[in-house]
Amino acid sequence: MANETIGVIGAGTMGAGIAQVAAQSGYDVVLVDQADEWVRRGLKTIRAHLDRSVSKERMTAAERDAVTGRMTGTTDYGKLAGCALVVEAVNEDLGIKSGVLQQVAAVVAEDAVIASNTSSISITALAALVPDPDRVIGMHFFNPVPVLKLVEVVRGLQTSDETAATVREIAVALGKTPVDVADHPGFVANRIVMPMINEAIFCLSEGVATAEAIDEVMRLGMAHPMGPLALADLIGLDVCLGIMEVLHHDLGEDKYRPAPLLRRMVAAGRLGRKSGQGFFSYEQGK
Ligand SMILES: NC(=O)c1ccc[n+]([C@@H]2O[C@H](COP(=O)([O-])OP(=O)(O)OC[C@H]3O[C@@H](n4cnc5c(N)ncnc54)[C@H](O)[C@@H]3O)[C@@H](O)[C@H]2O)c1
């Protein structure tokens, strides 16, 4: 796919990361969001990350400029027409994702691959929303995308061997390690990590320990690089709630019920790092 274009929908936490990695790997990138303000915000985040790499001498200013030069930010889905692969990374909401996938399918070429970065929604169900479901697949990146190597490759019932092979190949070209997992709620990573985060939130609300203490226990006792509450803030509490709701609904067991405190935090707009306040406080924009 050298010299080919990758489309990314959603310029939020994940979309910006995926767009950055794709442009750094030499692909032209079209980054689409719903409003100019969001597009600008995504491009600004990417620019800030690249500037940090320049200041740490991991990349030259000329390399940074070449990377940003390969990226186009837009609200116009029509600009995705020439993409060989489009990865959607919009909010974890079936209604939003279905509208987006239908708009993408209407503009891309017949042989373009359509991938979803969903954390938990069924790829089979998403694929059923577009006319050629065999080219739909899950390409689940991890946060922060420029740092973490894993891509869970999720085949829906309809996904063709060719689509899966293309996506594995592109994941490798992006410097990632693709791992095949089945289309089952939460796949592997979130099926395991989200109930842990949810349980940490129950511990906090039941007064078992403070947020700092809960995270310290898991860092020092389990050698986790960050505690579950800091991880929830990094992921976004709305994203965590969305995933727990899918696990609860689709697996049907009470052990997956979202902690009421998680719902309250989301209702209050305390979404973690991206809003400046979650279980911990953050300087806005960091
Ligand atoms: N945050 C994580 O750690 C993480 C990790 C892996 C996967 N994911 C998944 O990635 C996806 C995105 O998550 P995020 O954390 O980046 O969310 P986010 O809230 O940071 O960003 C979502 C973006 O999608 C945009 N958007 C919404 N509707 C749109 C539309 N119709 N057209 C174009 N853009 C639209 C929003 O404006 C926003 O910029 C979700 O499916 C999530 O489950 C998230």
The ligand as an SDF file (V2000), in Angstrom:
LIG
                    3D

 44 48  0  0  0  0  0  0  0  0999 V2000
   -9.9110    6.0330   24.2450 N   0  0  0  0  0  0  0  0  0  0  0  0
   -9.3040    4.8590   24.2030 C   0  0  0  0  0  0  0  0  0  0  0  0
   -8.4110    4.5600   25.0140 O   0  0  0  0  0  0  0  0  0  0  0  0
   -9.6880    3.8580   23.1400 C   0  0  0  0  0  0  0  0  0  0  0  0
   -8.8450    2.7530   22.9180 C   0  0  0  0  0  0  0  0  0  0  0  0
   -9.1520    1.8580   21.8860 C   0  0  0  0  0  0  0  0  0  0  0  0
  -10.3020    2.0620   21.1320 C   0  0  0  0  0  0  0  0  0  0  0  0
  -11.1140    3.1340   21.4020 N   0  0  0  0  0  0  0  0  0  0  0  0
  -12.2920    3.3050   20.5450 C   0  0  0  0  0  0  0  0  0  0  0  0
  -12.0000    4.3090   19.5790 O   0  0  0  0  0  0  0  0  0  0  0  0
  -13.1970    5.0290   19.2500 C   0  0  0  0  0  0  0  0  0  0  0  0
  -12.9700    6.5100   19.4950 C   0  0  0  0  0  0  0  0  0  0  0  0
  -12.6530    6.7100   20.8530 O   0  0  0  0  0  0  0  0  0  0  0  0
  -11.9170    8.0650   21.3310 P   0  0  0  0  0  0  0  0  0  0  0  0
  -11.4890    7.8020   22.7340 O   0  0  0  0  0  0  0  0  0  0  0  0
  -10.9340    8.5060   20.3180 O   0  0  0  0  0  0  0  0  0  0  0  0
  -13.1700    9.0830   21.3450 O   0  0  0  0  0  0  0  0  0  0  0  0
  -13.1350   10.6840   21.3810 P   0  0  0  0  0  0  0  0  0  0  0  0
  -14.3920   11.0880   22.0950 O   0  0  0  0  0  0  0  0  0  0  0  0
  -11.8240   11.1950   21.8770 O   0  0  0  0  0  0  0  0  0  0  0  0
  -13.2440   11.0830   19.8280 O   0  0  0  0  0  0  0  0  0  0  0  0
  -14.3670   10.7890   19.0270 C   0  0  0  0  0  0  0  0  0  0  0  0
  -14.3440   11.7460   17.8500 C   0  0  0  0  0  0  0  0  0  0  0  0
  -15.3200   11.3340   16.8860 O   0  0  0  0  0  0  0  0  0  0  0  0
  -15.9000   12.5070   16.3490 C   0  0  0  0  0  0  0  0  0  0  0  0
  -17.1680   12.2140   15.7120 N   0  0  0  0  0  0  0  0  0  0  0  0
  -18.3580   11.9370   16.2850 C   0  0  0  0  0  0  0  0  0  0  0  0
  -19.3110   11.7690   15.3420 N   0  0  0  0  0  0  0  0  0  0  0  0
  -18.7040   11.9320   14.1380 C   0  0  0  0  0  0  0  0  0  0  0  0
  -19.1490   11.8950   12.7880 C   0  0  0  0  0  0  0  0  0  0  0  0
  -20.4190   11.6350   12.4920 N   0  0  0  0  0  0  0  0  0  0  0  0
  -18.2500   12.1160   11.7910 N   0  0  0  0  0  0  0  0  0  0  0  0
  -16.9510   12.3910   12.0850 C   0  0  0  0  0  0  0  0  0  0  0  0
  -16.4720   12.4510   13.3480 N   0  0  0  0  0  0  0  0  0  0  0  0
  -17.3390   12.2270   14.3630 C   0  0  0  0  0  0  0  0  0  0  0  0
  -16.0200   13.4250   17.5570 C   0  0  0  0  0  0  0  0  0  0  0  0
  -16.2240   14.7880   17.1680 O   0  0  0  0  0  0  0  0  0  0  0  0
  -14.6780   13.1960   18.2470 C   0  0  0  0  0  0  0  0  0  0  0  0
  -13.6660   14.0620   17.7720 O   0  0  0  0  0  0  0  0  0  0  0  0
  -14.3180    4.4060   20.0790 C   0  0  0  0  0  0  0  0  0  0  0  0
  -14.9430    3.4130   19.3210 O   0  0  0  0  0  0  0  0  0  0  0  0
  -13.5590    3.7880   21.2410 C   0  0  0  0  0  0  0  0  0  0  0  0
  -14.2500    2.7100   21.8320 O   0  0  0  0  0  0  0  0  0  0  0  0
  -10.8260    4.0360   22.3760 C   0  0  0  0  0  0  0  0  0  0  0  0
  1  2  1  0
  2  3  2  0
  2  4  1  0
  4  5  1  0
  4 44  2  0
  5  6  2  0
  6  7  1  0
  7  8  2  0
  8  9  1  0
  8 44  1  0
  9 10  1  0
  9 42  1  0
 10 11  1  0
 11 12  1  0
 11 40  1  0
 12 13  1  0
 13 14  1  0
 14 15  2  0
 14 16  1  0
 14 17  1  0
 17 18  1  0
 18 19  2  0
 18 20  1  0
 18 21  1  0
 21 22  1  0
 22 23  1  0
 23 24  1  0
 23 38  1  0
 24 25  1  0
 25 26  1  0
 25 36  1  0
 26 27  1  0
 26 35  1  0
 27 28  2  0
 28 29  1  0
 29 30  1  0
 29 35  2  0
 30 31  1  0
 30 32  2  0
 32 33  1  0
 33 34  2  0
 34 35  1  0
 36 37  1  0
 36 38  1  0
 38 39  1  0
 40 41  1  0
 40 42  1  0
 42 43  1  0
M  CHG  2   8   1  16  -1
M  END
$$$$
